[in-house]
Amino acid sequence: FLQALADAAKRAGLEPMQGHGIRIGSTLMYLLQGLSFEAVKTIGRWASDAFRLYLRKHTQILAPYIQ
């Protein structure tokens, strides 16, 4: 799967993502779509809350919870 993605990225002129980056990206995507932290944790099979450390756009995600 990762090799197929790397080949597609290369053909598109993009840098290939590593497996970890894909997992974090999908976590971010779900959160930005409004899923709860617990739902994302379950979908991503995260055993802990460690995924929160990787979030790159945390202000966009946390804004609805802060308001």
C-alpha positions as CSV (number, residue, x, y, z in Angstrom):
1,F,0.0,0.0,0.0
2,L,2.7,2.5,1.0
3,Q,4.7,1.7,-2.1
4,A,1.7,2.3,-4.3
5,L,1.1,5.7,-2.6
6,A,4.8,6.5,-3.0
7,D,4.7,5.7,-6.7
8,A,1.5,7.8,-7.2
9,A,3.1,10.7,-5.4
10,K,6.2,10.4,-7.6
11,R,4.2,10.4,-10.7
12,A,2.3,13.5,-9.5
13,G,5.6,15.3,-8.7
14,L,5.0,15.2,-5.0
15,E,7.2,14.1,-2.1
16,P,6.0,10.7,-0.8
17,M,4.6,10.5,2.7
18,Q,5.7,7.9,5.2
19,G,3.2,5.6,6.9
20,H,3.3,7.7,10.1
21,G,2.5,10.9,8.2
22,I,-0.5,9.3,6.5
23,R,-1.8,8.1,9.9
24,I,-1.4,11.6,11.4
25,G,-2.9,13.2,8.3
26,S,-6.0,11.0,8.5
27,T,-6.4,11.8,12.2
28,L,-6.3,15.5,11.4
29,M,-8.8,15.1,8.6
30,Y,-11.3,13.4,10.9
31,L,-10.9,16.0,13.6
32,L,-11.3,18.8,11.1
33,Q,-14.5,17.2,9.9
34,G,-15.9,17.4,13.4
35,L,-15.4,13.9,14.8
36,S,-14.8,13.8,18.5
37,F,-11.4,13.0,20.0
38,E,-12.8,9.7,21.3
39,A,-14.2,8.7,17.9
40,V,-10.8,9.5,16.2
41,K,-9.0,7.6,18.9
42,T,-11.2,4.5,18.2
43,I,-11.0,4.8,14.4
44,G,-7.2,5.2,14.5
45,R,-6.8,2.4,17.0
46,W,-4.8,4.7,19.2
47,A,-4.2,3.0,22.6
48,S,-3.5,6.4,24.3
49,D,-4.0,10.1,23.7
50,A,-0.6,10.3,22.0
51,F,-2.1,11.3,18.7
52,R,-2.8,14.7,20.2
53,L,0.9,15.4,20.3
54,Y,1.1,15.1,16.5
55,L,-1.7,17.5,15.5
56,R,-0.3,20.2,13.3
57,K,-3.4,22.4,13.1
58,H,-4.4,22.3,16.7
59,T,-5.9,25.8,16.7
60,Q,-8.4,24.9,14.0
61,I,-9.4,21.7,15.8
62,L,-9.7,23.2,19.3
63,A,-11.5,26.5,18.3
64,P,-15.0,24.9,18.4
65,Y,-14.3,23.5,21.8
66,I,-13.0,26.8,23.2
67,Q,-15.8,29.0,22.0
